Each structure stands twice: as structure tokens, then as C-alpha cells.
Amino acid sequence: MPADPTPHGATASGAGTSGESGYHPERAGGWTSGDAPQRLAQVALRDLPWEVGVAKPDPAVVVDGVTRTFGGLTAVSVDHLEVQRGGITGLIGPNGAGKTTLFNLLTGFDQPDTGTWSFNGQSLGKMSPHQVARLGVVRTFQLTKALSRLTVLQNMLLGAQDQRGESFFRALVPGTWCAQEKANTEKAMDLLRRFKLDAKKDDFAGTLSGGQRKLLEMARALMSDPQVVMLDEPMAGVNPALTQSLLGHVKDLREQGMTVIFVEHDMDVVRDISDWVVVMAAGRIIAEGPPESISQNQAVVDAYLGAHHDAPLTVEEEDQVLAEAERTIAREQGSDGDVLGSERGPERTDR
Amino acid sequence: MADLLNALAVAGKSALGFQAIFFALLAIGINVQFGYAGLLNFGQIAFAMLGGFGIAISVSKWGIPFWAGVLVGLAAAVVLALLLGLPTLRLRADYLAIATIATAEGLRLLFRSVSATPVTNGTRGLSGFNGDFIALAPWNTSQRYSILGTSWSGGELWVAAIGWLLVILGSLLVFLLMRSPWGRVLKSIREDEDAVRSLGKNVYVYKMQALVLGGVFGALGGMVYAVGTGSAVPDQYQNANTFLAYAALILGGAARVLGPVIGAMILLFILQFADTGLRLLISNGVIPEDLLSSTDVAQIRFILVGVGLMLLLIFRPQGIFGDRREVMLDAR
């Protein structure tokens, strides 16, 4: 694995970072103390070539040769992927690209057919979901899993780790867990205040709106003091105002030194917060790079819009297509065909 | 009027007798499994049968002391819970339901089969194993006592006293557990297993603990029943009892500490009151003999309970103790 020897390159060449100058995301909340951690991840990733499977200076999660098939369908086939520690990595791709399946594999909710993956050098293969979570890799779900008939505060308390009162026999002796419970409650209330859910602490989670449930799920995940947070479509179905607030929270995770991996469809969101973007299509990773590199990547454009899209053509391209069409027709019919009438047909098939 | 008071008294005795305790303990167990953890145990009666026969076989066949028999019954219930849980608890909830309902029926048929006769006495069952227990009563058990217009034998009273003590202790245990973080994990599993897994809890272990705990309550209920009737007959442990216990739980309110207890008392009260009341009306000629004969009453009272449950679910779906807001959340 060719690791880049200059992770924090002070002598950044600037190649491929044309969008760098405008890259100072507005803070959505007032709680950011400094942007040093975010800078670190971004600077570290700046000099990397934009190629699939590129080695990161300080990877938290490393995936190698993971495949998962459902019957004849290969849902995920990832040769090599590294996720930079302390950065926000966006995982994008069209529907059915295998993003959620990859999430499920990484967090133990599904087992792959082949491959290994590790977190902080520790292999996560064959681990069950709760073991992965205890290592500090916590996830949220695409379809929000708020625990409806528990109160918001109870939802939060469930997230705390190493609770003494969660063992059957110690549960019967409140003295063994009361102090810890009190500390956890304070921590939960702090988080709820940050996510502006503190007024709802005694409501059933089932009465919250969709966006509030997303907030609750993220806050609940943070109760476990995770090192890696994996968010599966955190902004889906959330109104624009709440999206801004959620964005602020995600950026805030990075400020606190957490590694964030998130799946998202909204490209504005991805551009706004990611340090690095990984694009999947049909189970494979087809592109990697800083967010500004992605929209220029032909493979990505093809994956999203289909290889046969009608992009506006330049004059030269039009001439090329025309010439090619003429050649094709000439070949097929052995004569000078009606070029005008078949102009668009070959354009569709050849691109 | 005196007849009506008498019918009420008889029904009241029924609501306090060992049968009510039997259903209350079964329902407490189901409450832990179904009400809190969301596990569908449709074979609670199998645990009760193991409890009852645990004592009966130990004392009558093996000749070991009564209290050792209690331990045998409890151990058998734990083993059954582990056997049922090991293969099914990793699967979807329906698999446990199927496995338990089949086990309950299968075990009963096994216990009444000819090949099991040397141990269980087949369809005739075992009796005469509760002497050691009845002898512990602080009062004269051969005498009859009159309480609020009903007549209790000393033995009945003793079984009921110890039985209600068990119910109270069991409810206290459930209360303590469910206000602890352990109970919170259990309730969360009922809501969404995957969310709980993603937060680092070993869902499988919690489900197993709930299944074992509920099974132990079932075994205690079966013991009270066996000691109360003084006999253990396989056909007493029909799986219909499981569903009556479910009815009691829903009547009282699931996921409430006192729901199963009050539910069982009310269920038994209604059953007995309908029985005595209908017989009274028939013998007084208020209901004509050719419309309803006293032999039909035993069936009719279950129809009345069924109608009552339907009305309850329409107008008070949360049961007597439940929280309506909580139940209504399911509709979303």
C-alpha cells in the first residue's frame, strides 16, 4: 500500500484544489470553538491523487476486497477503501449503488461473502453489530429508528455505554447504578439542549416529527461517545431549515475529532460538508476525491445520469458525432445515407 | 337479592383463589416476555406444566422433599426456555411463537402418553404430593373457614396466601427490573431490535433473559395450580390457558406491573360471576330452560368474556392500567 509520506503537506501544490479558496463553510451553530481539526483532515487529504482506493495518511477505517452478493446480484464489491480519521467522508451514488449495504457490512448488520475490513487496525470481520458499536463505530439508519414508546430521554439514555444497571442482577440493586444513571441523564440533557430537543424530553419518541427523529437518532448515537459515526441519509425527508441545523451538528462532530461517514443524495449538502467524497455505482467505488472534483468526473456523471445522457455538446463533439454517424451509416448501408435523419441515433448509442 | 350477593361472593372467592394466582403468575411471565420485550411466547402453559410436574414427579415418584421438587420444576423451566430460545431468538419473532405453541402441545401429549406412564402416570396424573406444603400452614387445615360469606378450607387458604405472596414478590421484582436500565433495554428491544444493536447492546442475551424470567414465572404458576388442586394431570395444562393468560394481561394492560395481576382477578371474577349468575337466572325461570339450559352455561360465560374483551379493545385498547397515548402510537 503506497502511503503518502507527506500527510500534512505544508507545501501543498494546490493541484486540483481549485475550489479551495471558497472552502470555508459557514458555521450553523455558535458552539464551534476552532476549526483546527477540520483543517487537519482537509489539509491531509489535499495532496492525494483523485483515484479509487488511494491510501489516506491516517485511515480510521480500511476496507479490503469486500463483496456481498444477493443471489445473482452483486450488491457490493469494494477492492480497497480507506477513510480518513477526523474527516467527513461523503458516500454518494445513485439508488441501488450499494451504499446502505456497505454500511450494513461495516457495522456487522450483514456479513460479506469475502473481504476484510478494520477499524483502527482491528479487524471487524465476523463481529456482531453490538460488538462493532462497543468499539466506537456507531451508525444511524436510513429509515429512522426512534424507539416510539420510550420517551425522548429514555431513548438518549439507552445510548450510553457500559451501564452497570444493564446487567440483570445489578439492575435489582439501584444503589449500584443510580450515580451512573444520574451522570448519564446530565449528559443526555446536555446533548438534548444542543439538539434543541430538551423541551420534548418526556414526550414519547413516537410523537416527534420526522426531522426531530433524525435529530434524536443522531443525539442518541452521540451518547455512546463514538469514534466513528456513520449516518445513513441524515437529511432525507428533513425540511430545509432543519437540514441547516443538522449540517451544523455533523460539522460539529468533526470539530470534536470524530470520523464521520455519511450517505447523502443532496449534492449541495455533500459539497458543503465533506472533506472527501466516495462515489459508488452498481456496488463498486467508481470515484474518490475532494467534493469539487466529483462533479467534473465523467464516471460519476455517467453513473448518475446514465452513459447515454443528452449533455449539451460542444461544436467539436457535434462534428465528431456527426462524422461518426456518417461513417456508421456508410459502413452499414454502403452508400451516402440521409445524414440529417439519423443524426441523433448514433449519438445515443456511441456515447 | 341474597342470591345476587351470594353470586358476588362466590365470584369474589374465585378472583382470590389459586386459579386467579395461576393466571396472574402466567400473565406476569407473559408480561415480561410480550409486554416488555416483545417476545411472542404462545406456550406459557408448557412452563407451568413443567413447574407442576416438577414437584409432582419429584415427590411422588422420586421421593425427594417438596422444596427440592420446587427447585426441580424451576430448573426444568429454565432449561426449556434455553432450549426454545437458543435456535429461535436470533430469528424473527414469529419463529419463537411457532416453536412455543408446538412445544406446549407436544409436551402435554408426551406427558399423557402411554410410554410416559411410569413417570407421569399418563392421563390419570399424579396426586398426593402437596402434604409437606399444606402441613406448613400455621392454622388447622382440616377445618373450614368462612370469610365474607364464602367458605374456604384451611389448605385452600394457605395455598392462596403463599400464592399471593409469590404474586406480590413477582410484581415487585418486575417493578424493580423495569425501572432499571435493564428494563429500558428490554423495552427498546420491543420497539426496534436493530436500533438497540447499533447502540452496543447484546440483544440476544437480553431476549434470553426475558424468556427465562417469564418461563420461571410460568413454572411458579403451574406449581401453585398443582398444589392448589392437589394433583398434576397433563390435560389440566391445555394451551387454552396460555391464551386466557394473554386475555388477562390485555384486560389489565400490558407493560404495566399490576396489569396482569388485576387482569387475572377480573377475568376469574367475570367467569365465575357469569357462571353463577346465569345458573341463578335459569333456576329462577328468568331465562327459559329451552333457551338456555344450565349445561350450556360453561360455554356461554366464555362468549361473554369474549364480548367483554372486544368492547374493551374498542373503547379502552390500553386495558385497565395502560397508557392510552402509548397504545395509540402503534397506529402510526
Boltz contact constraints between the chains, C-beta under 6 A:
constraints:
  - contact:
      token1: [A, 129]
      token2: [B, 197]
      max_distance: 6.0
  - contact:
      token1: [A, 129]
      token2: [B, 198]
      max_distance: 6.0
  - contact:
      token1: [A, 130]
      token2: [B, 197]
      max_distance: 6.0
  - contact:
      token1: [A, 130]
      token2: [B, 200]
      max_distance: 6.0
  - contact:
      token1: [A, 130]
      token2: [B, 201]
      max_distance: 6.0
  - contact:
      token1: [A, 130]
      token2: [B, 202]
      max_distance: 6.0
  - contact:
      token1: [A, 133]
      token2: [B, 198]
      max_distance: 6.0
  - contact:
      token1: [A, 133]
      token2: [B, 199]
      max_distance: 6.0
  - contact:
      token1: [A, 133]
      token2: [B, 200]
      max_distance: 6.0
  - contact:
      token1: [A, 134]
      token2: [B, 200]
      max_distance: 6.0
  - contact:
      token1: [A, 139]
      token2: [B, 198]
      max_distance: 6.0
  - contact:
      token1: [A, 145]
      token2: [B, 192]
      max_distance: 6.0
  - contact:
      token1: [A, 145]
      token2: [B, 195]
      max_distance: 6.0
  - contact:
      token1: [A, 147]
      token2: [B, 188]
      max_distance: 6.0
  - contact:
      token1: [A, 147]
      token2: [B, 191]
      max_distance: 6.0
  - contact:
      token1: [A, 147]
      token2: [B, 192]
      max_distance: 6.0
  - contact:
      token1: [A, 148]
      token2: [B, 191]
      max_distance: 6.0
  - contact:
      token1: [A, 148]
      token2: [B, 329]
      max_distance: 6.0
  - contact:
      token1: [A, 149]
      token2: [B, 191]
      max_distance: 6.0
  - contact:
      token1: [A, 149]
      token2: [B, 326]
      max_distance: 6.0
  - contact:
      token1: [A, 149]
      token2: [B, 329]
      max_distance: 6.0
  - contact:
      token1: [A, 150]
      token2: [B, 187]
      max_distance: 6.0
  - contact:
      token1: [A, 154]
      token2: [B, 184]
      max_distance: 6.0
  - contact:
      token1: [A, 158]
      token2: [B, 184]
      max_distance: 6.0
  - contact:
      token1: [A, 158]
      token2: [B, 188]
      max_distance: 6.0
  - contact:
      token1: [A, 158]
      token2: [B, 199]
      max_distance: 6.0
  - contact:
      token1: [A, 159]
      token2: [B, 199]
      max_distance: 6.0
  - contact:
      token1: [A, 161]
      token2: [B, 200]
      max_distance: 6.0
  - contact:
      token1: [A, 163]
      token2: [B, 181]
      max_distance: 6.0
  - contact:
      token1: [A, 165]
      token2: [B, 180]
      max_distance: 6.0
  - contact:
      token1: [A, 165]
      token2: [B, 181]
      max_distance: 6.0
  - contact:
      token1: [A, 166]
      token2: [B, 181]
      max_distance: 6.0
  - contact:
      token1: [A, 166]
      token2: [B, 182]
      max_distance: 6.0
  - contact:
      token1: [A, 166]
      token2: [B, 185]
      max_distance: 6.0
  - contact:
      token1: [A, 168]
      token2: [B, 182]
      max_distance: 6.0
  - contact:
      token1: [A, 168]
      token2: [B, 209]
      max_distance: 6.0
  - contact:
      token1: [A, 171]
      token2: [B, 177]
      max_distance: 6.0
  - contact:
      token1: [A, 171]
      token2: [B, 180]
      max_distance: 6.0
  - contact:
      token1: [A, 171]
      token2: [B, 182]
      max_distance: 6.0
  - contact:
      token1: [A, 172]
      token2: [B, 176]
      max_distance: 6.0
  - contact:
      token1: [A, 204]
      token2: [B, 329]
      max_distance: 6.0
  - contact:
      token1: [A, 206]
      token2: [B, 329]
      max_distance: 6.0
